[in-house]
């Protein structure tokens, strides 16, 4: 409401940035899909209640006070911690990629409830799996789903240049798959095993639960994550270091 100095939001903590000696800037994804940047005063002090409740990937019910440049976190109650109390190194690595993609996909000026729903769901599922293959599958599927939702949906069914259904190459810059003939004239086109094209389509169309009910070998899962990495960096126009690190594990 106009003139309101405080507001309450359910939000997911995506990023924490140190501010001065005791404060933290929290970048959060509200349940409306809007990005919020707010200062949690004293959150770096030993024993701070805000620190425990506003950790990365935690979902909180927070009261914000509007500030001149950044809002202030006045209160915060923990709703859920999807990663659990002691997440593994591999889980944290996968979650970091999810957070970075959500940061790039969200805006302080635009609401998109889909983004909050899909982000919290994939974090919950990441905490329930244990194999690196399943981590790779979930992260890659999340990337393709979110970037497609933003308007950059790839075409894996036929050559984006001539329409030939016999495809064997991909080009993120061209927008999807290519036949062997057209690929020779596209810089950076990469040859891909034909069996992976159906998986690329499945990653976008299937639910996360359906995805986890299927079996995929580790090499193919890593290849698909690599393609998701290229797709995200091309269309979000930025380097995603957390994803580079995840692929190096």
C-alpha positions as CSV (number, residue, x, y, z in Angstrom):
1,X,0.0,0.0,0.0
2,X,1.2,3.5,-0.7
3,X,3.0,5.0,2.3
4,X,3.5,1.7,4.0
5,X,6.9,1.6,5.7
6,X,7.1,-2.1,6.4
7,X,6.0,-5.2,4.6
8,X,6.1,-9.0,5.1
9,X,7.4,-11.6,2.6
10,X,8.1,-15.3,2.5
11,X,11.5,-15.4,0.8
12,X,14.3,-17.7,-0.1
13,X,17.9,-16.5,0.7
14,X,20.0,-16.7,-2.5
15,X,23.1,-14.7,-1.5
16,X,24.9,-13.1,1.5
17,X,27.3,-10.2,1.1
18,X,29.4,-8.9,4.0
19,X,28.7,-5.3,5.0
20,X,30.9,-3.5,7.4
21,X,31.9,-5.5,10.5
22,X,28.6,-7.0,11.7
23,X,26.0,-6.6,8.9
24,X,25.1,-8.7,5.9
25,X,23.3,-7.8,2.7
26,X,20.8,-10.5,1.8
27,X,19.7,-11.1,-1.7
28,X,16.4,-13.0,-1.6
29,X,13.7,-14.4,-3.9
30,X,10.2,-13.5,-2.6
31,X,7.3,-15.9,-3.0
32,X,6.1,-13.6,-5.7
33,X,9.3,-14.1,-7.7
34,X,10.5,-10.6,-7.1
35,X,14.1,-10.1,-6.0
36,X,14.7,-8.4,-2.6
37,X,18.0,-6.9,-1.4
38,X,18.0,-6.0,2.3
39,X,20.4,-5.4,5.1
40,X,20.4,-7.8,8.1
41,X,21.9,-5.7,10.8
42,X,24.1,-7.5,13.3
43,X,23.8,-10.8,11.4
44,X,27.5,-11.4,11.6
45,X,27.7,-11.1,15.4
46,X,28.3,-14.3,17.4
47,X,25.0,-15.8,18.4
48,X,22.9,-13.6,16.1
49,X,19.4,-14.9,15.7
50,X,19.2,-13.5,12.2
51,X,22.3,-15.3,11.1
52,X,20.9,-18.7,12.0
53,X,17.5,-18.0,10.4
54,X,18.8,-16.3,7.2
55,X,21.4,-18.8,6.0
56,X,21.8,-19.6,2.3
57,X,18.9,-21.5,0.8
58,X,16.7,-21.0,3.9
59,X,13.1,-20.0,3.4
60,X,12.0,-17.3,5.9
61,X,9.0,-15.3,6.8
62,X,10.5,-11.9,7.1
63,X,9.4,-8.4,8.1
64,X,11.1,-5.7,6.1
65,X,11.4,-2.0,6.8
66,X,11.8,0.2,3.7
67,X,15.1,2.0,3.5
68,X,16.5,4.8,1.3
69,X,18.7,2.5,-0.7
70,X,18.3,-1.0,0.7
71,X,15.5,-2.3,2.9
72,X,16.1,-3.6,6.4
73,X,15.3,-7.1,7.7
74,X,13.5,-6.2,11.0
75,X,12.4,-9.8,11.9
76,X,12.8,-13.2,10.4
77,X,11.3,-16.6,11.3
78,X,12.6,-19.8,9.7
79,X,10.0,-21.6,7.6
80,X,12.3,-24.3,6.1
81,X,15.9,-25.2,5.5
82,X,15.7,-27.4,2.3
83,X,19.4,-28.5,2.4
84,X,19.2,-29.7,6.0
85,X,21.5,-29.0,9.0
86,X,24.7,-30.4,7.5
87,X,24.6,-30.4,3.7
88,X,27.4,-32.3,1.8
89,X,30.0,-30.4,-0.2
90,X,28.5,-31.7,-3.4
91,X,25.0,-30.6,-2.4
92,X,26.2,-27.1,-1.6
93,X,28.0,-26.9,-4.9
94,X,24.8,-27.9,-6.8
95,X,22.7,-25.5,-4.7
96,X,25.1,-22.6,-5.5
97,X,24.4,-23.1,-9.2
98,X,20.6,-23.0,-8.5
99,X,21.0,-19.8,-6.5
100,X,23.1,-18.1,-9.2
101,X,20.6,-18.9,-11.9
102,X,17.8,-17.7,-9.8
103,X,19.7,-14.4,-9.1
104,X,20.2,-13.9,-12.9
105,X,16.6,-14.8,-13.7
106,X,15.0,-12.5,-11.1
107,X,14.5,-8.8,-10.8
108,X,13.6,-6.3,-8.2
109,X,11.0,-4.8,-10.5
110,X,9.3,-8.0,-11.9
111,X,7.2,-10.6,-10.2
112,X,7.3,-14.2,-11.4
113,X,5.8,-16.8,-8.9
114,X,7.0,-19.6,-11.2
115,X,10.6,-18.8,-10.3
116,X,10.1,-19.1,-6.5
117,X,8.1,-22.4,-6.9
118,X,10.6,-24.1,-9.2
119,X,13.6,-22.9,-7.2
120,X,12.4,-24.1,-3.8
121,X,11.2,-27.4,-5.4
122,X,14.6,-28.2,-6.9
123,X,16.4,-27.4,-3.7
124,X,14.2,-29.8,-1.8
125,X,14.9,-32.6,-4.3
126,X,18.6,-32.0,-4.4
127,X,18.7,-32.6,-0.6
128,X,16.9,-36.0,-1.2
129,X,19.4,-37.4,-3.7
130,X,23.0,-38.6,-3.2
131,X,24.5,-39.5,-6.5
132,X,26.5,-37.0,-8.6
133,X,24.5,-38.1,-11.7
134,X,21.2,-37.1,-10.1
135,X,22.7,-33.8,-9.0
136,X,23.8,-33.1,-12.6
137,X,20.4,-34.1,-13.9
138,X,18.4,-31.8,-11.6
139,X,20.7,-28.8,-12.0
140,X,20.7,-29.1,-15.8
141,X,16.9,-29.5,-16.0
142,X,16.5,-26.5,-13.7
143,X,18.7,-24.4,-16.0
144,X,16.9,-25.4,-19.2
145,X,13.4,-24.9,-17.6
146,X,14.2,-21.5,-16.1
147,X,16.0,-20.1,-19.2
148,X,13.3,-21.5,-21.4
149,X,10.7,-19.8,-19.2
150,X,12.6,-16.5,-19.7
151,X,12.1,-16.8,-23.5
152,X,15.2,-18.7,-24.6
153,X,13.7,-22.1,-25.3
154,X,16.0,-24.3,-27.5
155,X,14.7,-26.3,-30.4
156,X,16.1,-29.8,-30.2
157,X,13.7,-31.5,-32.6
158,X,15.0,-30.4,-35.9
159,X,17.7,-28.3,-37.5
160,X,17.2,-24.6,-36.6
161,X,18.7,-23.7,-40.0
162,X,17.0,-25.9,-42.5
163,X,14.4,-28.0,-40.6
164,X,16.0,-31.4,-41.2
165,X,15.0,-33.8,-38.4
166,X,18.3,-35.7,-38.7
167,X,20.4,-33.7,-36.2
168,X,23.8,-34.4,-34.7
169,X,25.1,-31.0,-33.6
170,X,24.1,-28.2,-31.3
171,X,24.8,-24.5,-31.3
172,X,23.7,-22.3,-28.3
173,X,24.2,-19.2,-30.4
174,X,22.0,-20.5,-33.3
175,X,19.3,-21.6,-30.9
176,X,19.4,-25.4,-30.7
177,X,20.2,-28.4,-32.9
178,X,21.8,-28.5,-36.3
179,X,22.1,-31.1,-39.1
180,X,25.6,-32.1,-40.1
181,X,25.4,-30.1,-43.3
182,X,24.4,-26.8,-41.7
183,X,26.7,-27.3,-38.7
184,X,29.8,-26.8,-40.9
185,X,28.8,-23.2,-41.5
186,X,28.0,-22.3,-37.9
187,X,31.0,-21.3,-35.7
188,X,31.2,-23.1,-32.4
189,X,28.7,-25.9,-33.3
190,X,29.4,-29.1,-31.2
191,X,28.7,-32.6,-32.3
192,X,26.5,-34.5,-29.8
193,X,25.5,-38.2,-29.6
194,X,22.1,-38.6,-31.2
195,X,20.7,-40.3,-28.2
196,X,21.1,-37.2,-26.1
197,X,18.6,-35.1,-28.1
198,X,15.6,-36.9,-26.7
199,X,17.0,-36.3,-23.2
200,X,17.4,-32.6,-23.9
201,X,13.8,-32.3,-24.8
202,X,12.8,-34.5,-21.8
203,X,14.8,-32.2,-19.4
204,X,12.5,-29.3,-20.4
205,X,9.2,-31.0,-20.6
206,X,9.3,-33.5,-17.7
207,X,8.8,-32.8,-14.1
208,X,11.7,-33.2,-11.7
209,X,10.0,-36.2,-10.2
210,X,9.7,-37.8,-13.6
211,X,13.3,-37.1,-14.3
212,X,14.5,-38.8,-11.1
213,X,12.5,-41.9,-11.9
214,X,14.7,-42.5,-15.0
215,X,18.2,-43.8,-15.3
216,X,21.0,-42.0,-17.1
217,X,24.7,-42.8,-17.1
218,X,27.1,-40.4,-15.5
219,X,28.9,-39.4,-18.7
220,X,25.7,-38.5,-20.4
221,X,24.5,-36.5,-17.4
222,X,27.7,-34.5,-17.3
223,X,27.5,-33.9,-21.0
224,X,23.9,-32.6,-20.6
225,X,25.0,-30.3,-17.8
226,X,27.8,-29.0,-20.0
227,X,25.2,-28.1,-22.7
228,X,23.0,-26.4,-20.0
229,X,26.1,-24.5,-19.0
230,X,26.7,-23.3,-22.5
231,X,23.0,-22.4,-23.0
232,X,22.8,-20.4,-19.8
233,X,26.0,-18.4,-20.4
234,X,25.1,-17.7,-24.0
235,X,21.6,-16.4,-23.3
236,X,22.1,-14.9,-19.9
237,X,25.2,-13.2,-21.2
238,X,27.4,-13.8,-18.2
239,X,30.0,-16.2,-16.8
240,X,28.6,-18.6,-14.2
241,X,31.5,-19.5,-12.1
242,X,29.6,-21.8,-9.7
243,X,28.6,-23.9,-12.7
244,X,32.2,-24.0,-14.0
245,X,33.3,-25.2,-10.5
246,X,30.5,-27.8,-10.4
247,X,31.6,-29.3,-13.7
248,X,35.1,-29.5,-12.5
249,X,34.3,-31.8,-9.5
